[in-house]
Amino acid sequence: MSKETFPHLEALRDLMRSKHIDAVIIPGTDPHQSEYPSEHWKFRDYVSGFTGSNGTAVVTLDDAGLWTDSRYFLQAAEQLEGSGFTLRKENIPGEPTVLEWLGEVLDEDAVVGVDGRLFSLIEANRIEMFCAQNGFMFAPDFRAAEAIWTDRPARPMNPAFVHDEALAGEDVDSKISRVVDALDAADADGLLITALDEIAWLLNLRGSDVDYTPVVIAFAYVSADERVLFIDSEKVTSEVKDHLKKYGVKIKDYDDIEKFLGKISSTATVMVDPNRVSDALGQAMICNKTYMASPVIALKGVKNECQIAGFRQAMLYDGAAMVRMMMWLEQNVANGITEMDVDHRLQQERAAYASNRGDSFHMIAGYKDHGAIVHYEATDESAYTLAPEGLLLIDTGGQYLEGTTDITRTISLGNPTAAEKHDYTLILKGHLALARAVFPKGTMGVQLDVLARGPLWNEGMTYLHGTGHGVGHFLGCHEGPQSIRMEANPTPLELGMVTSNEPGIYKTGEYGIRTENLLLCVPACSNEEWGEFYKFESLTLFPYDTTLMDMDMLSREEVKQINDYHAMVCERLRPLLSADEAQWLEQKCKSI
C-alpha cells in the first residue's frame, strides 16, 4: 500500500509548491476529533499508507515523517516502507516531537499549513504560537484533500435512527434543560457541540457513520431559545424528523455550520470546548466565546438506572457469547484456527442477539508474543495459527442497543509455565484489589491507580497504558470524563460511572497478559463524621482462567473474591446457556 501512496505524496508536494506552503501537518482525525474517523477524512492514510488509529504525518518539500506511539511501531515500519516517510517514534528519549523537528528543518519565513477543520482550537493555537516563536507563517486553511484526493470516499450517508427513550432513560427536553442550566451557571448563551458522541447522547440519536461507535456525523447548537442539528438531509428519516420536531430541534444542512456560527450576535457568548471544537469553527465565530469543557461530557458520563439496567443486560448477552466462543476455541485449538478466526467466531456469536450492532472496537487476539503488542490487530497476513500451548490475550467488546461492553481475558491454551502463572497472578491481584476498593466521595482515579499497579511495582515492573477509562452507553467504548491512570485527572469518580479495570504486563517476544472487567461506581456506606463512601460493582460476566493462577500468591480474601465472582457469573449466565454450555461454565467457575 505504501508504495502505491508515494505518488500521493508527490502530488501533495506539487500542491504545496503552488500554494507556497513549506510544511504541512496532517493528523489522523476528523472535524469532530473522533477516535474512529470515517474513510472520507483519512487523508493521512491516503498520503502515507499508514492506517493506525494514532499518528501524525508531516510533509516538507524534501522530507516526510510519520509520528506514532509504541503501539504502532511495528505496523508503521511495515506500512511506511517505500512510502517516502520516515517513522518517528513518540515518547522515546532523543526523538524530536513534530514541532521540534520542524524547528530544526525549516528556514525562517517558512509557511506551515494545516487544515483547520482537523485541529482543535488548543492544538491550532499551539502550532500558531510555535510558528510565531520561530519566525514561521501559519496557514490554517490549507485544504489539500479536496485538491489532490481524486477518488476520495464521500461522507457517509447512512440513516440516523432514534435511540428509544426506554433504553436512554431520559428524554431530549430533560437533557437539554440540564445543559441550559450549565450554560446559565457559566454566563453563556449557547453551546456549540461538535463531538459526535455528545450529539448522539443529547438528542437520543444513533447512527453507523464510523466504525465501532454508533454515531451520526453532525454538528449541534443549543441555547435556551434554539436547538439546531446540522446534518446531511439524506440521513434524516421520517422517524428521525418527527423525533426532532417533537423536541423543537431544527434541521440545517451539515455544511451550513460555519455560516450559522458567523451570524450569531457579536454580543452573545457561546460556550466552546477548545479541546473538541475545531479551529475552523472557532474562527468562524464573531461572537464572544467562553472556553470550557462541554457540560455534556460530565452529564453523559453518569448513567441513570435505566442505562445501568441496560449495561447489565448487555453483559448477559456478551458473557454468553464469550462462553460459546471459548468452547469452540477449546474444541478447535489443534485444528489450525488463527487469531482472525477467533475474532470472526465471536462476531458470529454476538450477532445471534437481535440488539447487537457489532463490535465496540477491533478485537485484539494476540497469541504468544503478539499479546505483548498492546494494541495488536491481527490481519490475514499477520495472524498466528493457534496451538495447544502458550497464552492467548483477547481484548474485545460489543455494541448492543442496551449498552456497550469491553472485556479482556488472557487464557492458557495448554501447559502454562511457572513464569506465565506468576505474571498472570500478579495482574489478577492488581485487578482484584481495584475491584474491591472502598473510597470516599470525591476520590479521583489517579488516587486508586496504585491498587492495580502495586503487585507489579513490588517486583520492579509496570505497564504504560492507563488502568481504566470511561465507557459510554451504546456509544463510545472509550469516553471521559473519568479515568484511572497515573496521570492526574481532576474528575472524581461518581455514582453511576462505568469504568474499565485493566492492568497488564507485556514481555516483548514472549507474551502479554491483561485482565479487564467493567466496574460500576455504587454506594458503599456513609456516616455523619466521614461522609459518603463508594465502591465498585463488577458488571462483566466471564470467568478468569483458574489454570493460570499461582495459588501460593493469593490471599484468603482474594480466593473468596474470585469464588464469589465466579458464583455470580454462573448464576447470571446459566439461563442464557444450553445444558452443555452451562456445564462448561460451571467447570470454569469451580471453587478454588
VENDA-V734214 format. One record per residue. N is the residue number from 1. SS is DSSP state (H for helix, E for strand, - for the rest). Layout:
n | ss
N | SS
N | SS
This chain:
n | ss
1 | -
2 | H
3 | H
4 | H
5 | H
6 | H
7 | H
8 | H
9 | H
10 | H
11 | H
12 | H
13 | H
14 | H
15 | H
16 | H
17 | H
18 | H
19 | H
20 | -
21 | -
22 | -
23 | E
24 | E
25 | E
26 | E
27 | -
28 | -
29 | -
30 | -
31 | -
32 | -
33 | -
34 | -
35 | -
36 | -
37 | -
38 | -
39 | H
40 | H
41 | H
42 | -
43 | H
44 | H
45 | H
46 | H
47 | H
48 | H
49 | -
50 | -
51 | -
52 | -
53 | -
54 | -
55 | -
56 | E
57 | E
58 | E
59 | E
60 | E
61 | -
62 | -
63 | -
64 | E
65 | E
66 | E
67 | E
68 | E
69 | -
70 | H
71 | H
72 | H
73 | H
74 | H
75 | H
76 | H
77 | H
78 | H
79 | H
80 | -
81 | -
82 | -
83 | -
84 | -
85 | -
86 | E
87 | E
88 | E
89 | E
90 | -
91 | -
92 | -
93 | -
94 | -
95 | -
96 | -
97 | -
98 | H
99 | H
100 | H
101 | H
102 | H
103 | H
104 | H
105 | H
106 | -
107 | -
108 | -
109 | -
110 | -
111 | E
112 | E
113 | E
114 | -
115 | E
116 | H
117 | H
118 | H
119 | -
120 | E
121 | H
122 | H
123 | H
124 | H
125 | H
126 | H
127 | H
128 | H
129 | H
130 | H
131 | H
132 | H
133 | H
134 | H
135 | -
136 | -
137 | E
138 | E
139 | E
140 | -
141 | E
142 | -
143 | -
144 | H
145 | H
146 | H
147 | H
148 | H
149 | -
150 | -
151 | -
152 | -
153 | -
154 | -
155 | -
156 | -
157 | -
158 | -
159 | -
160 | -
161 | E
162 | E
163 | -
164 | -
165 | H
166 | H
167 | H
168 | H
169 | -
170 | -
171 | -
172 | H
173 | H
174 | H
175 | H
176 | H
177 | H
178 | H
179 | H
180 | H
181 | H
182 | H
183 | H
184 | H
185 | H
186 | -
187 | -
188 | -
189 | -
190 | E
191 | E
192 | E
193 | E
194 | -
195 | -
196 | H
197 | H
198 | H
199 | H
200 | H
201 | H
202 | H
203 | H
204 | -
205 | E
206 | E
207 | -
208 | -
209 | -
210 | -
211 | -
212 | -
213 | -
214 | -
215 | -
216 | -
217 | -
218 | -
219 | E
220 | E
221 | E
222 | E
223 | E
224 | -
225 | -
226 | -
227 | E
228 | E
229 | E
230 | E
231 | -
232 | -
233 | H
234 | H
235 | H
236 | -
237 | -
238 | H
239 | H
240 | H
241 | H
242 | H
243 | H
244 | H
245 | H
246 | H
247 | -
248 | -
249 | -
250 | E
251 | E
252 | E
253 | -
254 | H
255 | H
256 | H
257 | H
258 | H
259 | H
260 | H
261 | H
262 | H
263 | -
264 | -
265 | -
266 | -
267 | -
268 | -
269 | E
270 | E
271 | E
272 | E
273 | -
274 | -
275 | -
276 | -
277 | -
278 | E
279 | H
280 | H
281 | H
282 | H
283 | H
284 | H
285 | -
286 | -
287 | -
288 | E
289 | E
290 | E
291 | E
292 | -
293 | -
294 | -
295 | H
296 | H
297 | H
298 | H
299 | H
300 | H
301 | H
302 | -
303 | -
304 | -
305 | H
306 | H
307 | H
308 | H
309 | H
310 | H
311 | H
312 | H
313 | H
314 | H
315 | H
316 | H
317 | H
318 | H
319 | H
320 | H
321 | H
322 | H
323 | H
324 | H
325 | H
326 | H
327 | H
328 | H
329 | H
330 | H
331 | H
332 | H
333 | -
334 | -
335 | -
336 | -
337 | -
338 | E
339 | H
340 | H
341 | H
342 | H
343 | H
344 | H
345 | H
346 | H
347 | H
348 | H
349 | H
350 | H
351 | H
352 | -
353 | -
354 | -
355 | -
356 | E
357 | E
358 | E
359 | E
360 | -
361 | -
362 | -
363 | -
364 | E
365 | E
366 | E
367 | E
368 | H
369 | H
370 | H
371 | H
372 | H
373 | -
374 | -
375 | -
376 | -
377 | -
378 | -
379 | -
380 | -
381 | -
382 | -
383 | -
384 | -
385 | E
386 | -
387 | -
388 | -
389 | -
390 | -
391 | E
392 | E
393 | E
394 | E
395 | E
396 | E
397 | -
398 | E
399 | E
400 | E
401 | -
402 | -
403 | E
404 | E
405 | -
406 | -
407 | E
408 | E
409 | E
410 | E
411 | E
412 | E
413 | -
414 | -
415 | -
416 | -
417 | -
418 | H
419 | H
420 | H
421 | H
422 | H
423 | H
424 | H
425 | H
426 | H
427 | H
428 | H
429 | H
430 | H
431 | H
432 | H
433 | H
434 | H
435 | H
436 | -
437 | -
438 | E
439 | E
440 | E
441 | -
442 | -
443 | -
444 | E
445 | H
446 | H
447 | H
448 | H
449 | H
450 | H
451 | H
452 | H
453 | H
454 | H
455 | H
456 | H
457 | H
458 | -
459 | -
460 | -
461 | -
462 | -
463 | -
464 | -
465 | -
466 | -
467 | -
468 | E
469 | E
470 | E
471 | -
472 | -
473 | -
474 | -
475 | -
476 | -
477 | -
478 | -
479 | E
480 | E
481 | E
482 | E
483 | E
484 | E
485 | -
486 | -
487 | -
488 | -
489 | -
490 | -
491 | -
492 | E
493 | -
494 | -
495 | -
496 | -
497 | -
498 | E
499 | E
500 | E
501 | E
502 | -
503 | -
504 | E
505 | E
506 | E
507 | E
508 | -
509 | -
510 | -
511 | E
512 | E
513 | E
514 | E
515 | -
516 | E
517 | E
518 | E
519 | E
520 | E
521 | E
522 | E
523 | E
524 | E
525 | E
526 | E
527 | E
528 | -
529 | -
530 | -
531 | E
532 | E
533 | E
534 | E
535 | E
536 | E
537 | E
538 | E
539 | -
540 | -
541 | -
542 | -
543 | -
544 | -
545 | -
546 | H
547 | H
548 | H
549 | -
550 | -
551 | H
552 | H
553 | H
554 | -
555 | -
556 | H
557 | H
558 | H
559 | H
560 | H
561 | H
562 | H
563 | H
564 | H
565 | H
566 | H
567 | H
568 | H
569 | H
570 | H
571 | H
572 | H
573 | H
574 | H
575 | H
576 | H
577 | -
578 | -
579 | H
580 | H
581 | H
582 | H
583 | H
584 | H
585 | H
586 | H
587 | H
588 | H
589 | -
590 | -
591 | -
592 | -
